[in-house]
Amino acid sequence: MTYFEEAGRSREEVMGELVHMRDNDIDWRGGRTSAYVFSAGEEIRNFGKEAYNEYFTENALGARRAFPSVQRMEREVVGMGLELFHAPEGGAGNMTTGGTESIIMAVKTCRDWTRRRKGADFRGAIVLPDSAHPAFEKAAALMDLPIRRVPLAEGFLADPVATAEAIDDDTMLIVGSAPCFPFGVIDPIARLSDIAVKRGVWLHVDACVGGWIAPFVADIGRPVPRFDFALEGVKSISADLHKFGFCPKPASTVFYRSGELQASQEFVFDAWPSGRFATQTLVGTRPAGAVAAAWAVLRHLGRDGYRKIATQVMGVRDAYLEGLRAIPGMQIRGEPTLANIAFGCDDIDMGKVATLMSERGWLPGQLKAPRSLHLMLSLHHGPACEAYLRDVAECVALVRNGQTKAKASGANYS
Ligand SMILES: Cc1ncc(COP(=O)(O)O)c(C=O)c1O
């Protein structure tokens, strides 16, 4: 087979193939996938798409020199986030292309800021709870930084005592999630913040999942532990717009308590023929469409719009939780604050339940420990709730009664 053919094909033929190629993809619109897609409904999705397409060609790399419009939109998106997260006067931030990039940049910033104070040969270890996202491991691997995982406490929460014990003279950074991906619980950030202040280390809050929705979930009267700059030890926060901010991918934000901290994020290089190259991001070229779309969605929804969506999303989550709790032996892992949840029955192999669920057309999220199924719920999961719950109940019963030869499938995130 030749991949790159001599003759081009008509647009109709190519588009036809493009559209039909997804025939075997997971039916995300039908709520069949446990992750990867977030939705606040078709209206918001289409509006984001329209704004994205308006700035489809511009490049956010050139925002300062060529596209003041893109620079303004990014500044305003960052401004909204700084307000939302109670940043003190002088707080700073920027957009990135995703949670992983936001986390890599926060780790790099912490490393460079700490080395400026402690010397260039300071190693700069990271201490983080077992539930923290692998993006921190990626950052540590890229920058050759020591990294130490700490077991979780009761309720699958970060353990402040174990965290404090793991900090030594080499430590520069501790981490908490708001919430963590596996269990959806918000770590005790206030206690981690106290430790950070007392021990003189940087606390990063990974609010990639919750950042842009948790404040609105709190606004509608649900209990949400504090996790932002109101806590003195929080030096940086990552928060993804393309998850529960319901903006088109790729879009995230990273915030710092002050511009002085953010200054260590910038990468500057001048010793080549084309002169000064300075960026706040890992990538160079960045889609201005994602900046424009985020700006437009945030402006269009306003705080009120996000409160309405938070009410709907939490309604979907409540319906799933209620149905799951009614299944004999089913445990919800921890007390999830938002809409990502994990659950399982300890008397059976949940890996087998996952296999049976995939045979029924679901793409099950799974956890390795404790063996559980996982869901990251938003509005497109609403209509699928009844069918999903029925299938989970039936698959659990089949495994429990030994009525299946299904082999256990393993947990895969990507
Ligand atoms: C808690 C948390 N942090 C970071 C990330 C990484 O985000 P991204 O996939 O946008 O790089 C994720 C992704 O789900 C996450 O759940």
The ligand as an SDF file (V2000), in Angstrom:
LIG
                    3D

 16 16  0  0  0  0  0  0  0  0999 V2000
   -5.4590   15.4370   37.5940 C   0  0  0  0  0  0  0  0  0  0  0  0
   -4.9180   15.5350   36.1930 C   0  0  0  0  0  0  0  0  0  0  0  0
   -3.7840   16.2340   35.9680 N   0  0  0  0  0  0  0  0  0  0  0  0
   -3.2560   16.3510   34.7410 C   0  0  0  0  0  0  0  0  0  0  0  0
   -3.8400   15.7550   33.6390 C   0  0  0  0  0  0  0  0  0  0  0  0
   -3.1890   15.8620   32.2990 C   0  0  0  0  0  0  0  0  0  0  0  0
   -3.9740   16.5730   31.4050 O   0  0  0  0  0  0  0  0  0  0  0  0
   -3.7680   16.4800   29.8230 P   0  0  0  0  0  0  0  0  0  0  0  0
   -4.2830   15.1270   29.4030 O   0  0  0  0  0  0  0  0  0  0  0  0
   -4.5970   17.6190   29.3210 O   0  0  0  0  0  0  0  0  0  0  0  0
   -2.3400   16.6280   29.5150 O   0  0  0  0  0  0  0  0  0  0  0  0
   -5.0190   15.0150   33.8330 C   0  0  0  0  0  0  0  0  0  0  0  0
   -5.6810   14.3640   32.7180 C   0  0  0  0  0  0  0  0  0  0  0  0
   -6.7170   13.7520   32.8450 O   0  0  0  0  0  0  0  0  0  0  0  0
   -5.5590   14.8850   35.1370 C   0  0  0  0  0  0  0  0  0  0  0  0
   -6.6610   14.1510   35.3740 O   0  0  0  0  0  0  0  0  0  0  0  0
  1  2  1  0
  2  3  1  0
  2 15  2  0
  3  4  2  0
  4  5  1  0
  5  6  1  0
  5 12  2  0
  6  7  1  0
  7  8  1  0
  8  9  2  0
  8 10  1  0
  8 11  1  0
 12 13  1  0
 12 15  1  0
 13 14  2  0
 15 16  1  0
M  END
$$$$
